């Protein structure tokens, strides 16, 4: 696809500086861009690359660099880049139909595309424009909303509900049993039936190898617009609020509730039965051991210790600021005494 800069600005906004008839055909990084490429500058530390870039145009925030041929000015260059990239590289729409090797026992819309070796169980409903890749399974009475896509080898368990325009990558498992067991007197474990569902909203993306457990009694709920990276574990009865984004290898224990518009860095752990407020940002590798009642940025990692020692050290850690204030006050008093002696 080829686009003119004035076409892009007419559709997406921004301020065009330079020739509007400049034609671009792809997005490229500043350092590697050539003629016909549209580059972007979102991080100021790469600004030095503007001097040598061969890009036909650059998306950036003000001020424009005088050496550039053409510029689209916008307050959010990275967001603008994402929208142009979607326009230039749209998701291909496969032809509707059901592959001969698929086993379809449920109801499938005529506009859906069902790939090889797919199984759709009795009572399942597959909506308009849904694309299901090879070797997927859709359990009994599960629902896939309009325009959603499953890559190859995705498993949707019984009665789970997927909203519209969702994207679920290979190897994801939606609705497997939560980790629920009661311990008997002899030390053995008695399984607790997991009778809830997973309910996923609209415009959700779920990464490869991610697992979302069904609720024990109620439902595990993923809100609209949530983005989950690869290899994330979401325990039973977890609720994740709308438009939150979680990076790879995050682990969320059962019955935790994460608010809307939160971000969680890779490898972070959120313990069970905690509540995270809206608009919270949790850094990579952080262990969240207590509820977070207000928005903000949270970080922390504690060395591995025997549990009793860890509790004592962590209790002292929480008072470090107060201890530092006392030490400064003592230093000031000591300095004053030394002056008078």
N, C-alpha and C positions, 0 to 999 in steps of 0.2 A: 504494500500500500504506500502511496505517496500523498503527502499533505503539504499545503502551503501554510506558511506562518500566519497569514491573515485569516485563513480558515480556522486554525487552531484557536487564535485569540477571539474570533467571533463566537466560537462555541464555548470556550472555557474561561474567557476573561483574561485579565492581565493587560499590561501595557507593552505594545510592540515598539521597539526601537530598531530601525533599520528597514531593509527591503521586505515588504509583506509578501512579495511573490517568490521568496526563497522557498525551495522545495526540499523537504526532508523525507526520508524513508525509514529511519530507525532511530532508536535511542542508543547512545553510547557514552561511556565514561569520558571525562575531559581528556585524560592522557591518551586514550586510544581512538578518539573520534576523528573522523575524516570528512571529506566533502559529502554532503547529503545526510550527515548525522546531526541530531539534536542532542546536545549534552546538557547537564544540569550542575549547578553549584549549590549544594545544600549545607556543606560543612565549610566554615571559613578557613580551616587549615589547608584546604586544597586551592585556595584562591590564586596561589602562585602559578598554577597550571593554566590559568587564563592566558598567560603571555604566549605560550607555545601551542595551545590547542588548535587543531585544524577543523574543528566543528563548524558547520555552516551557521549554527545558532546555538545560544546557550540560554537555559532557564535559570534565573537567579533573582535575588532580591536587590533592591537599589543599594548603592549606585551602580550604574552600568560601567563596564570597562571600555575605554575608548578604542582599544585595539580590536575589539570584536566586530564581526561583520553584521550580526543581527542578534538582538537580545529580546527575550520575553521577561518582563519584570513582574514579579508576584511576591507577596509577603511569605508564601509557603512554597518554595521551589520543589521540595520533595513530594508534597501532595500533588502539585501540578504535574510533575514528572510521572507520578503513578497514573494519573488520568490520561495523559497523552499515551503512555505505554499501553494502557488497556485499549485505546482507540486504534493504535497501530498494530496491535497483536491480539485481536479478539479470539476468544475460545472457539475452536471449530465446532460446528453443530453437526453431529452425525445424523445420517438418515434414520428416520423412525423405522421400527420393526423389531421382531423377536427372532433371535438366532435359532436355527433348528435344534441345537443341542440344549437350549434352555428348557427348564421345567417350570411352567407357569400354572399355579393352582389358584392364585388370587386374581385381582382385577387390575389390568394394566391399560392405561390410556393409549389411544391409537397413535399419539404423537411421541410416545416414549421409545427409547432405544435400549433393547435388552441384549447384552453380549453373550458370548459362548459360555456354556456350562453354568449359567445363572439358575438359582432356585428361588422361586417366589412362592411362599407357602399359602395355604388356604386362608382366606380372609384378609390377606395383605392388600393394600391399595397403593398403586404407583401412579402418581399424578402426571399431568400434561408436561411434555418436554423433559421428563426425567431421563437421565442417561445412567445405565448400570453396566459397569465394566465386567470383564470376564471373571468367572469363578466366585461371584458375590452370592451371598445368601441373605434373603429377606424373610424374617420369621413370621409366624402366624399372627395375623391381625396388625402387623406393623404398617405404618403409614409413611410414604415419602411424598413430600410436598412438591408443588409445581416447580420445574426448572432445576431441581437438585441433581447432583452428580455424585456417583460412587465410582472411584477408581477400582482397578482390579483387586480382588481378594479382600473385600470389605464384608464384615459380618454384622447384620442388624438382627438382634434377637427379637423374640415375640413381643408384640404390643408396644414396641418403641415407636416414637413419633418424631419424624424429621420434618422441619419446616420447609418453606420455599427457598429456592436459590442457594441451597447449602452445597458445600464441596467437602467430601470426605475422602481422604487419601488412602492409598493401599495399606492393607494390614490393620486398619482400625477395627476395633471391636466395640460395638455399641450395645449395651444392655446385658453384658455378662453378669453373673451373680456377684453381689457385694460380698465382702469378707466378713461374714457373720457367723460366729460359732459361740456356743455356750460350753463352759468346761464342766465336765462331770466329776463326781467325787473321786473316781479312779484316775483322773488326769486326762482322760480322753476328751475329744471335742465332739459336740453335738451340733450338726449343721442347723442353722436357722433359715427357713425358706425365705427367699428374696422375691416378694410378690409385687413389688412396685414396677415402675417403668423408667425409661429415660425419655424426657421430653425436650426436644431441641427446637429453638426458635428459628426465625428466618435469617438468611444471610450469614450463616455460621460456617466457618472453615475449621476442619479437624485434620490434624497432621497424621503422617504415616506412623503406624504402630501405636497410636494413642488408644487407651482403653477407658471407657466410661461405664461404670457399674450401675446396674439398675437399683432402684430404691428397695429397702428392706420392706417397708410398709407403704410409705408415700413414694414420691417420684424424685429422681435426680433431674434437675432442671438446668438447662443451658440457655441463657437469654439471647435475644436477638443481637446479631452482629458480633458475637463472641468469636475470637480467633485463638485456636489452640494449636501449638506447634507440635512437632513430632515427639513421640514417646512420653506423653503425659499420662499420669494415672489420676483419674477422678473417681473417688470413692463413692459408696452408696449414699443417697440422700443429700449429696452436695448441691448447692445452688450457686450458680455463677451469674452475676448481673450483666445486663446488656452492655455490649461494646467493650468488655474487658478483653485483654490480650495476655496470654501466658506463653512463655518461651519454653524450649525443649527441656524435657526431663523433670518438670515440676511434678511434685507429688502432693495430692490433696486427700487427707484422710476423711473418713465418713462424717457426714452431717455438718461439715464446715459450710459457711455461707459467705461468699465473696460478693462485694457490692458491684455497682455499675462503674464502668470506665476505669477499672483498676488495671495495672500492669504488674506482671510477676516475672522476674528474671529467671534465667535458666538454672535448673537444679535446686530451686527453692523448695522448702517443705512447709506445708501448712497443716498443723495438727487438727485432729477431729473436734467437732462441736464448737469451733471458734467462729466468731463473726468479724468480718473485715468490712469497714465502712466504704462508702463510695469514694472514688477518686484517690485511692491509695496506690502508691508505687513501691513495690518490694524488690530489693536488689537481688542479683543472682547469688545463689548459694545461701540465702538467709533461711534460718529456721524460725518460723513463726510459732511461738509456744503459748501465746496468749492473744486474746481478741484485740483488734485495733479499732478503737471507737471513733477516730476522726481522721480526715484526709491528711495526706502528707507523704514524705519519702521515708522508708524504713529499711535499715540494713543491720546485719549482725551475723557473726559466726563465732561460736565458742568451741575451744578445743575439746576433744573427747576425753572424758574423765569418768571415774567411778561416780555413780549417780549422786550420792550424798555430798561428795566433794564438789561436784558440778553445781548443785543447788546452793551450797554455801558461797562459792566463788561468784555465782551469778547474782546472788543477793548483794554482795559487796560491789559488784560491777554497777549495779543500778544507783549506787550512792557516790560514784566517782566524782561527779560534778560538785556535789556538796563538800566532799573531802578536799578537792582542789581549791575551792573557795576558802576553806579553813586554813589550808597550808599557806595560801597567799597572805591571808590575814596575819598568821603567825610570823611569816617572813617580814612583813611590814613592821610588826611590833618589835621583832628582834633587831631590825635595822635601826629603828628609832632608839632602842636601848643602847646600841653600840655607839650612836652619835653622842649620847649624853654621858657616856662613861669616860 
